[in-house]
């Protein structure tokens, strides 16, 4: 597919990149040393800007809940102080207000003429989807406890017309068994055979997916939101917007053998191999009664491929270049690399500039 540059269309769209769990963005000092979007290959967001795209890398709480991250993302877009909401902050035991982005907004203008494309990797997918719901409908709970004059515009809603497209990359939209299988008494993950080296890497993986607590309620972390029951409950609160284009790109780095899914080791980060092996064998039931069957075994090392396709009850169809529809998930074929490949990889190098140029070209065409 050729990259097609269309400056007039691109100037109308603002491409907002939102990182996943334990990630970082352009507001973080770490981004200057190693960009989340591109890793060893250079900053993809900057490369897109050089091609004429209005592209920006947001910075949200690395281990925060989808709600907190959505509030932070809104503040960066609107150029205002982060307001987590009076009801939410009281319920989950943390300060109502956060950082002030008044002097350093992510984009130059935020009004009804703005058209944004929200691109979320991993848990960034939940972040942008929840933001879309708040932009559209606000929060009845926040409206009920807050003086209208002190209410953040985010909780008033009515701004969904500013969203052009939502793009999720390897996002656990229905949660991930990377968490639930460890809490299922019928499954002993430690009995899954794996090499000594993969066990050592798995210890690092456990650190990667474990949230650092800071005194807030345990339900206000990404780790809570990524449990299947909690992800499905969040899905019930998020509505499809009929005028928005939805795209999802799942990843898959396992193959079926003897009735289970095993990692394709030459395409998967060593960090993920043991966890992927466990996920590839897991079948069971969540605490809330959701049955995890063999369709959940295919994975990218951290997220189940089926979970990254679309929210289970949302309308969806296979992506077609010639038939991109609004108000429905246009699901791409699984990208045949692991969870970190769309960032540029950790130990395995993944040049991804062309991937994003092609993706932007597809989205760009929908603006015509």
C-alpha positions as CSV (number, residue, x, y, z in Angstrom):
1,X,0.0,0.0,0.0
2,X,1.4,3.4,-1.0
3,X,1.6,6.2,1.5
4,X,-0.5,9.1,0.2
5,X,0.2,12.6,1.5
6,X,-2.8,14.9,1.6
7,X,-1.9,18.0,3.5
8,X,-5.4,19.6,3.3
9,X,-7.1,16.6,4.9
10,X,-4.4,16.0,7.4
11,X,-4.4,19.6,8.6
12,X,-8.0,19.0,9.8
13,X,-7.2,15.9,11.9
14,X,-5.3,15.8,15.2
15,X,-3.7,12.4,15.8
16,X,-3.4,11.7,19.5
17,X,-1.2,8.8,20.6
18,X,-1.9,7.3,24.0
19,X,0.5,4.8,25.6
20,X,-0.3,1.7,27.5
21,X,0.5,0.3,31.0
22,X,3.8,1.4,32.4
23,X,4.2,3.7,29.3
24,X,5.2,7.3,28.8
25,X,4.6,10.2,26.5
26,X,6.0,13.5,25.4
27,X,5.4,15.2,28.7
28,X,7.8,12.7,30.3
29,X,11.6,13.3,30.3
30,X,12.1,9.6,29.4
31,X,10.4,10.2,26.0
32,X,13.4,12.3,24.9
33,X,15.8,9.5,25.6
34,X,13.7,6.6,24.3
35,X,10.3,7.4,22.7
36,X,7.5,5.0,23.5
37,X,6.3,5.3,19.9
38,X,9.3,4.0,18.0
39,X,11.7,2.9,20.8
40,X,15.1,2.1,19.2
41,X,14.0,3.3,15.7
42,X,13.3,6.9,16.5
43,X,10.2,8.9,17.4
44,X,7.4,7.8,15.1
45,X,5.2,10.7,16.2
46,X,7.9,13.2,15.2
47,X,8.3,11.4,11.8
48,X,4.6,11.7,11.2
49,X,4.8,15.5,11.9
50,X,7.6,15.8,9.4
51,X,5.2,14.3,6.8
52,X,2.6,16.9,7.6
53,X,0.5,15.1,10.2
54,X,-0.6,16.8,13.4
55,X,0.6,14.0,15.7
56,X,1.1,14.2,19.4
57,X,2.1,11.7,22.2
58,X,0.1,12.1,25.4
59,X,1.4,11.3,28.9
60,X,-1.1,9.6,31.2
61,X,-0.7,7.8,34.5
62,X,1.5,4.6,33.8
63,X,-0.6,2.4,36.2
64,X,-3.7,4.5,36.6
65,X,-7.3,3.5,36.0
66,X,-8.9,4.2,32.6
67,X,-11.0,6.9,34.3
68,X,-8.0,8.8,35.7
69,X,-6.1,8.4,32.5
70,X,-9.1,9.7,30.5
71,X,-9.3,12.8,32.7
72,X,-5.6,13.4,32.3
73,X,-5.9,13.1,28.5
74,X,-8.7,15.5,28.4
75,X,-6.8,18.1,30.4
76,X,-3.9,17.8,28.0
77,X,-6.2,18.3,25.0
78,X,-8.2,21.1,26.5
79,X,-5.2,22.8,28.1
80,X,-6.6,22.9,31.6
81,X,-6.1,21.4,35.1
82,X,-6.8,17.7,35.5
83,X,-10.1,17.2,37.3
84,X,-10.8,13.6,38.3
85,X,-14.2,14.6,39.5
86,X,-15.6,15.2,43.0
87,X,-17.5,12.0,43.1
88,X,-14.7,9.8,41.7
89,X,-11.9,11.3,43.8
90,X,-14.0,10.9,47.0
91,X,-15.0,7.4,46.2
92,X,-11.4,6.2,45.3
93,X,-9.5,8.2,47.9
94,X,-7.3,10.6,46.0
95,X,-7.0,14.3,45.3
96,X,-9.6,15.7,43.0
97,X,-7.2,17.9,41.0
98,X,-4.0,17.0,39.2
99,X,-1.5,18.6,36.9
100,X,-2.1,21.9,35.2
101,X,-1.7,21.9,31.4
102,X,-3.0,25.4,30.9
103,X,0.4,26.6,29.6
104,X,1.3,23.5,27.6
105,X,-1.7,21.9,25.9
106,X,-1.1,19.0,23.7
107,X,-2.8,20.7,20.7
108,X,-3.1,24.3,19.8
109,X,-6.9,24.5,19.6
110,X,-9.7,22.6,21.3
111,X,-13.2,23.5,20.1
112,X,-16.1,22.3,18.0
113,X,-14.0,22.6,14.9
114,X,-11.4,20.2,16.3
115,X,-11.3,16.7,14.8
116,X,-9.2,14.2,16.7
117,X,-8.1,10.7,16.0
118,X,-7.4,8.8,19.3
119,X,-4.9,6.0,18.9
120,X,-4.4,3.8,22.0
121,X,-1.9,1.0,22.5
122,X,-2.7,-1.7,25.0
123,X,-4.4,-0.1,28.0
124,X,-4.4,3.1,26.0
125,X,-7.3,1.5,24.2
126,X,-9.5,1.6,27.3
127,X,-8.3,5.1,28.0
128,X,-9.5,6.5,24.7
129,X,-12.7,4.6,24.6
130,X,-13.7,5.8,28.1
131,X,-12.7,9.4,27.1
132,X,-15.0,9.1,24.1
133,X,-17.9,8.2,26.4
134,X,-17.2,11.1,28.7
135,X,-16.9,13.5,25.8
136,X,-20.2,12.3,24.5
137,X,-22.3,11.9,27.6
138,X,-20.3,13.2,30.5
139,X,-20.9,11.7,33.9
140,X,-24.3,11.8,35.6
141,X,-22.7,10.9,38.9
142,X,-20.4,13.9,38.7
143,X,-23.2,16.2,37.6
144,X,-25.3,15.1,40.6
145,X,-22.7,16.1,43.2
146,X,-20.9,19.1,41.7
147,X,-22.0,22.7,41.4
148,X,-22.6,23.4,37.7
149,X,-20.1,26.3,37.8
150,X,-17.4,24.1,39.2
151,X,-18.1,21.1,36.9
152,X,-15.4,20.2,34.4
153,X,-16.7,20.4,30.8
154,X,-15.7,16.8,30.4
155,X,-18.4,15.7,32.7
156,X,-21.0,17.8,30.9
157,X,-20.6,15.9,27.7
158,X,-21.7,17.1,24.3
159,X,-18.3,17.1,22.7
160,X,-18.3,13.8,20.8
161,X,-18.5,15.7,17.5
162,X,-14.8,16.4,18.0
163,X,-13.9,12.7,17.6
164,X,-13.2,11.5,14.0
165,X,-11.8,8.1,14.7
166,X,-10.7,5.7,17.4
167,X,-7.9,3.3,16.8
168,X,-6.9,0.5,19.3
169,X,-3.6,-1.4,19.0
170,X,-3.3,-4.7,20.9
171,X,-5.8,-3.4,23.4
172,X,-7.4,-5.7,26.0
173,X,-10.9,-4.4,25.4
174,X,-12.4,-7.3,27.2
175,X,-9.6,-7.7,29.7
176,X,-6.8,-10.2,29.6
177,X,-6.3,-13.7,31.1
178,X,-2.8,-12.6,32.1
179,X,-4.5,-11.5,35.3
180,X,-7.5,-13.7,35.7
181,X,-5.7,-17.0,35.2
182,X,-3.5,-16.3,38.2
183,X,-6.6,-16.0,40.4
184,X,-8.5,-19.0,39.1
185,X,-8.2,-21.8,41.7
186,X,-8.8,-24.4,39.0
187,X,-5.6,-23.4,37.1
188,X,-2.1,-23.7,38.4
189,X,0.0,-21.5,36.2
190,X,3.2,-22.6,37.9
191,X,2.7,-26.2,36.6
192,X,2.9,-25.0,33.0
193,X,6.2,-26.3,31.6
194,X,8.7,-23.7,30.5
195,X,12.4,-23.1,30.3
196,X,14.5,-21.7,33.1
197,X,15.3,-18.6,31.1
198,X,11.6,-18.0,30.4
199,X,10.8,-18.3,34.1
200,X,13.4,-15.6,34.9
201,X,11.9,-13.3,32.3
202,X,8.4,-14.1,33.7
203,X,9.5,-12.6,37.1
204,X,10.2,-9.4,35.2
205,X,6.9,-9.7,33.5
206,X,5.1,-9.9,36.9
207,X,6.8,-6.7,37.9
208,X,5.6,-5.2,34.6
209,X,1.9,-5.9,35.0
210,X,1.8,-5.1,38.8
211,X,0.7,-1.7,39.7
212,X,2.6,0.4,42.2
213,X,0.1,1.5,44.9
214,X,0.0,5.1,46.2
215,X,-2.8,4.9,48.8
216,X,-5.8,5.1,46.5
217,X,-8.5,2.5,46.3
218,X,-7.4,-0.7,44.7
219,X,-10.2,-0.4,42.1
220,X,-8.6,2.7,40.7
221,X,-5.7,1.1,38.9
222,X,-5.2,-0.3,35.4
223,X,-4.6,-3.8,36.9
224,X,-8.2,-3.8,38.2
225,X,-9.7,-2.5,34.9
226,X,-7.9,-5.2,32.9
227,X,-9.5,-8.1,34.8
228,X,-12.1,-9.6,32.4
229,X,-15.1,-9.0,34.6
230,X,-14.2,-5.4,35.2
231,X,-13.3,-4.8,31.5
232,X,-16.7,-6.2,30.5
233,X,-18.5,-3.9,33.1
234,X,-16.6,-0.9,31.6
235,X,-17.8,-2.0,28.1
236,X,-21.4,-1.8,29.3
237,X,-20.8,1.9,30.1
238,X,-19.2,2.8,26.8
239,X,-21.4,3.4,23.8
240,X,-20.6,3.2,20.1
241,X,-20.8,6.7,18.5
242,X,-22.5,6.4,15.1
243,X,-20.4,9.1,13.4
244,X,-17.0,7.8,14.6
245,X,-14.8,5.4,12.7
246,X,-13.5,2.6,14.8
247,X,-10.4,0.6,13.9
248,X,-8.8,-2.2,15.9
249,X,-5.5,-4.0,15.2
250,X,-5.0,-7.1,17.4
251,X,-1.7,-9.0,17.6
252,X,-1.0,-12.7,17.6
253,X,2.3,-14.4,18.3
254,X,1.1,-18.0,19.0
255,X,0.3,-21.0,17.0
256,X,-2.0,-23.9,17.7
257,X,-0.4,-27.3,18.6
258,X,-2.0,-30.3,20.3
259,X,-5.1,-28.3,21.1
260,X,-3.3,-25.4,22.8
261,X,-1.6,-22.2,21.7
262,X,2.2,-22.0,22.0
263,X,4.4,-18.9,21.5
264,X,6.2,-18.4,18.2
265,X,9.5,-17.8,20.0
266,X,11.4,-16.1,17.2
267,X,8.7,-13.4,17.0
268,X,8.0,-12.9,20.7
269,X,9.9,-11.0,23.3
270,X,11.6,-13.4,25.8
271,X,9.9,-11.4,28.5
272,X,6.5,-12.7,27.4
273,X,7.2,-16.3,26.5
274,X,6.2,-17.9,29.8
275,X,3.1,-15.8,30.3
276,X,2.1,-16.5,26.8
277,X,2.6,-20.2,27.3
278,X,0.3,-20.1,30.3
279,X,-2.3,-18.0,28.5
280,X,-2.2,-20.4,25.6
281,X,-3.2,-23.3,27.9
282,X,-5.7,-21.5,30.1
283,X,-9.4,-22.3,30.1
284,X,-11.6,-21.5,33.1
285,X,-14.0,-19.1,34.6
286,X,-13.7,-15.6,36.1
287,X,-14.9,-14.7,39.6
288,X,-18.0,-13.1,37.9
289,X,-18.8,-16.3,36.0
290,X,-17.5,-15.5,32.6
291,X,-16.4,-18.6,30.8
292,X,-12.9,-18.4,29.2
293,X,-12.8,-21.0,26.5
294,X,-10.2,-22.1,23.9
295,X,-10.9,-19.0,21.7
296,X,-9.1,-17.0,24.4
297,X,-5.8,-19.0,24.1
298,X,-4.4,-17.2,21.1
299,X,-2.4,-14.2,22.4
300,X,0.4,-11.7,21.8
301,X,2.3,-12.4,25.0
302,X,0.1,-10.2,27.2
303,X,-3.3,-9.7,25.6
304,X,-5.6,-12.4,24.2
305,X,-6.1,-11.8,20.5
306,X,-9.9,-12.2,20.8
307,X,-9.9,-9.4,23.4
308,X,-8.0,-7.0,21.1
309,X,-10.5,-7.3,18.2
310,X,-13.5,-5.5,19.6
311,X,-15.7,-5.3,22.7
312,X,-17.6,-8.5,22.7
313,X,-21.1,-7.0,22.3
314,X,-20.1,-4.2,19.9
315,X,-20.9,-4.3,16.2
316,X,-17.9,-5.3,14.1
317,X,-16.7,-6.5,10.7
318,X,-13.5,-7.5,9.0
319,X,-11.6,-4.5,7.8
320,X,-12.0,-3.7,4.1
321,X,-10.1,-1.0,2.4
322,X,-13.0,-0.5,0.1
323,X,-15.7,-0.5,2.7
324,X,-14.8,1.4,5.8
325,X,-17.9,2.1,7.9
326,X,-18.7,4.4,10.8
327,X,-20.2,3.3,14.0
328,X,-18.8,-0.3,13.8
329,X,-15.4,-1.8,14.6
330,X,-13.4,-2.3,11.4
331,X,-11.2,-5.2,12.6
332,X,-7.8,-5.7,10.9
333,X,-6.3,-9.1,10.5
334,X,-4.0,-9.9,13.5
335,X,-0.6,-8.3,13.3
336,X,1.8,-11.3,13.4
337,X,4.1,-10.0,16.1
338,X,4.0,-9.6,19.9
339,X,2.5,-7.0,22.2
340,X,5.4,-4.6,22.0
341,X,6.0,-4.8,18.3
342,X,3.8,-1.7,17.5
343,X,6.0,0.3,19.8
344,X,9.1,-0.8,18.0
345,X,10.0,-3.7,20.2
346,X,12.0,-4.2,23.4
347,X,14.8,-6.6,22.7
348,X,13.5,-7.5,19.2
349,X,13.7,-4.6,16.8
350,X,10.6,-3.7,14.8
351,X,10.9,-0.8,12.4
352,X,7.3,0.5,12.4
353,X,7.4,3.7,10.4
354,X,5.8,2.2,7.4
355,X,3.1,0.6,9.5
356,X,2.0,4.0,10.9
357,X,2.3,5.8,7.6
358,X,0.0,3.2,6.1
359,X,-2.4,3.4,9.0
360,X,-2.5,7.2,8.8
361,X,-3.1,7.1,5.1
362,X,-6.2,4.8,5.7
363,X,-7.6,7.2,8.3
364,X,-6.7,10.2,6.2
365,X,-8.9,8.9,3.4
366,X,-12.0,8.7,5.7
367,X,-11.8,12.5,6.2
368,X,-12.4,13.2,2.5
